Amino acid sequence: MSTTASGTIEMKSWDEKTWDGKPHNEVSGHKLTQGTMVGAYHGDLDASGETRFVMTYADDANCESTGHELVTGTLGDRTGTFVLQHVSGFHDGTVTGGFTVVAGSGTGELEGLSGHGEVVWAEGQSGTYTLEYDLPA
């Protein structure tokens, strides 16, 4: 039976550059970028996350992205690490997306973790997450 975890995500740092190394906000219009984000999860997941993103911008205000995130911390009452695979978009000032726990990525007390979830994150605010997950007994 699945368990639901929810809470907020706080951005600690963000670095984004075009594929040729320019700061993303110095290039207008269509562009490809890569980014690194460090975040802190609060709520049912008390953890830090380090994400690597690849983004495709249609224009300066809209992009689609994919990424992988190493999450380290406590989920419920169990501690360990796991990897999330993200697919998301940024439109009208808000990130919306989904993620899946990468099979076999759980370590420590989170070994065997599986699940999926959603994130909503308005620009300039903390994000919210929901994670539906299963862990072996």
N, C-alpha and C positions, 0 to 999 in steps of 0.2 A: 504494500500500500504506500502511495506517494505521500511525502510531507511537503508542505509549502513553507518556504522561507521568504521574508520580505523585509525591506528597510530602505535606507538611503545610501547613496554613493557620493563621496566628496572628492573633488579633483584636487590633487596635491601638486601636480606639475603636468605641463603639456608642451611638447616640442614637435613642430610640423614643418617640413621642408619639401619643396618640389623635388622631383627625381634628379634634377641637376644641382641640388644643394642650396637653392635660394629660399629665403623665408617665404612661406606660403602666402602671406598677406601682401607680399610685394609683387605678386604675379596675378594678373586679372584674367577672368574668363576660364575657358577650358584648361584644365591642368590635372596632372597626376601628382599625388603627394604621398609621403610616408610620415607617420607620426608615432610618437611614444607618449603614453600617458601613465602616470602613477596615480592611483586612487585609493581611497579608504572606504570600506564597506562598514556600515553600522546597522544594527538590528539583529535579525536571526543569524546573519553571517557577519562575524566580526573579523575582518581580514584586510590585508593590503592586496592590491592587484597591480601588476605591471603589464601593460598592453602594447603591442605593436600593431599599428593599423596601416592599411594601404587604402587610399581614397581616390575616387574619380569625381572631379567637379564638372558639372555641366555649365555652371556659371559661379559667380562669387558667393551665392547664397544657398546653393544646393549641391549635395554630394551623396554618393553611395560609398560604403566602406565595408571591408572585411578585416578581421584581425584575430589574433590569439592573445590570451591573457593568462599569465601565471598568477593564481590566487593562493595566498598563504595566510592561514588563520584558523578560526574555529567556526564550524557550521553546526548549529545546535549545541551539542555537548561534546563534539568530536573535533580533534585538531589534526591538521595536515595541509597538504597542497593539492591542487588540481588545476587543470587547464580548461578554459572556456574558449570556444570558437564563436566569434561574433559576426553577424551580418546586420548592417544598420544603414540608416539614411539620415541626413540632416536637411530638413526642409522647414521653412517658415520659423527659423530660430529654435527648432526642437529636434533633438536626436530621438528616434524611435528605432527599436531593433529587437532582434532575438539572439539568443545564444544557446549553445549546446555544450554539455560537459563532454570533453573528448574522452572516448572510451579508453579505459586502462590508465588514465592520467592521475588518478587519486593515489596519494601516498599517506603513510601514517595511519591514523584512525579513519581517514577518508578513502582508504583503498576500497575499490569496488563501487565508488560513487557513480551514479548516472543521473541524468536529468536535463532539463531545458528551462528556459525562462525568457523574460522580457525586461527591457529597460526603457525608461522615458526620461529625457533629460533636457529641460529648457535651458537655453543659453544664459549663463550668469547665475544659475541656481544649482542646488544639489540635485542629483538624479534620484530616481526611485527604481527599485528592482523587485522582481518576483521570480523565485526559483522553485520549480516543482522537481523534487529529487527522491531518489531511492538509495538506501545504503543497506548492505548486508548486516544481519544481526550480529 
